[in-house]
Amino acid sequence: MSTKVNRRQKIRYRIRKKISGSAQTPRFSVFRSNSDIYVQLIDDTNGTTLVAASSRDKDIVAQKGTKSEKSKMVGAAVAAKAIALGLTKCVFDRSGYLYHGRIKAVAEGAREGGLQF
């Protein structure tokens, strides 16, 4: 019996075998809950989070809009923080979610903010 969560976990492990982030090109990891979306730029060699943003940040919660629109704002916010640290390239980790909807909106927001992946 394979639940939806187990299936996503298997896909996640399969993706993580292939990609990992470094200090110069961190891993752009996305987590999507039913109500919110969270993004981190992770340096896997040191095991540290360099930059993080989520739809629960004060400036994004204050905005009105759909979850997809807020996701795009989260992508732009994480891109702005990354560029302030001097990071422009990263590796996208969709964490087992389909590249569609809110995941795609985060990626587009980050690309518009100036990140390359």
Secondary structure, 3 states (H helix, E strand, C coil): CCCHHHHHHHHHHHHHHHCCCCCCCCEEEEEECCCCEEEEEEECCCCEEEEEEECCCHHHHCCCCCHHHHHHHHHHHHHHHHHHCCCCECEEECCCCCCCCHHHHHHHHHHHHCCEC
